[in-house]
Amino acid sequence: MRPRTLLAVAALCAPLAGLSACGISPTDVEDKGAAPTIHVPPPSKTIFLIRNGELTKEPADVENDTVGSLLGALFAASTEPLTDGRDTALRGFALVRIKDSLNPIRRDEVQLPRTSTLTVYIKGEGTLSKLGKAQIVCTAQQDAAFEEVKIVRENDDRPSTSEGRYICGDLK
């Protein structure tokens, strides 16, 4: 090889040799266990009934822990005789359907944080008490996806009426 070529090759190899000898010795890979993860527990298979005039969590006989099945069990309990001092404020009311509205709100082309409202449609005569509303809202909000619960009463001979929007903490 010519001296010029050797000089060029040496000039190219010098920085590479410098990188490999930077003064930090290599270490072996150490296994420190699984990566950290977040575990969100599923909603429980419980409904809210009334005992001694206050809300109480009671086990629900449902196949799955979806909000629809839990609310179905809650309203089914209002048609049965309850024992052990348990009661319900939903006697005379029936669950018609539920609607989840998980909507990102848009204003001036800016997407705001998502809000989630569960709308519970009911039928029945009489006044829905605060404890009845609390039973519905607190049972539904065991699923953390719902920020608030809207209750709408459907009427046979007149338009539907809103019973309001609630969060469980406001009704306890």
HUGI-V309353 format. One record per pair of residues at least 6 apart in sequence whose C-alpha atoms are under 6 Angstrom apart, sorted by the first residue. I is the first residue (numbers start at 1). J is the second residue. D is the distance in whole Angstrom. If there is no record, write none. Layout:
i=I j=J d=D
i=I j=J d=D
This chain:
i=43 j=142 d=5
i=43 j=143 d=5
i=45 j=60 d=6
i=45 j=65 d=5
i=46 j=58 d=5
i=46 j=59 d=4
i=46 j=60 d=5
i=47 j=57 d=6
i=47 j=58 d=5
i=47 j=60 d=6
i=47 j=139 d=5
i=48 j=56 d=5
i=48 j=57 d=5
i=48 j=135 d=5
i=48 j=139 d=6
i=49 j=55 d=6
i=49 j=56 d=5
i=49 j=88 d=6
i=50 j=56 d=6
i=50 j=86 d=6
i=50 j=87 d=5
i=50 j=88 d=6
i=51 j=85 d=6
i=51 j=86 d=5
i=67 j=140 d=6
i=78 j=88 d=6
i=78 j=90 d=6
i=78 j=91 d=5
i=89 j=132 d=5
i=90 j=132 d=6
i=92 j=124 d=6
i=93 j=123 d=6
i=93 j=124 d=4
i=94 j=122 d=6
i=94 j=123 d=5
i=95 j=122 d=5
i=96 j=121 d=5
i=96 j=122 d=5
i=97 j=121 d=5
i=98 j=119 d=6
i=98 j=120 d=5
i=98 j=121 d=6
i=99 j=118 d=6
i=99 j=119 d=5
i=100 j=118 d=5
i=101 j=116 d=6
i=101 j=117 d=5
i=102 j=116 d=4
i=103 j=114 d=6
i=103 j=115 d=6
i=104 j=114 d=4
i=105 j=111 d=6
i=105 j=112 d=5
i=116 j=146 d=5
i=116 j=147 d=6
i=117 j=146 d=6
i=117 j=148 d=5
i=117 j=149 d=6
i=118 j=149 d=5
i=119 j=149 d=6
i=119 j=150 d=5
i=119 j=151 d=6
i=120 j=151 d=5
i=121 j=152 d=5
i=121 j=153 d=6
i=122 j=153 d=5
i=123 j=153 d=6
i=123 j=154 d=5
i=134 j=171 d=5
i=137 j=149 d=6
i=137 j=168 d=6
i=138 j=168 d=5
i=148 j=166 d=6
i=148 j=167 d=5
i=149 j=165 d=6
i=149 j=166 d=5
i=150 j=164 d=6
i=150 j=165 d=4
i=151 j=163 d=5
i=151 j=164 d=6
i=152 j=161 d=6
i=152 j=162 d=4
i=152 j=163 d=6
i=153 j=160 d=6
i=153 j=161 d=5
i=154 j=160 d=4
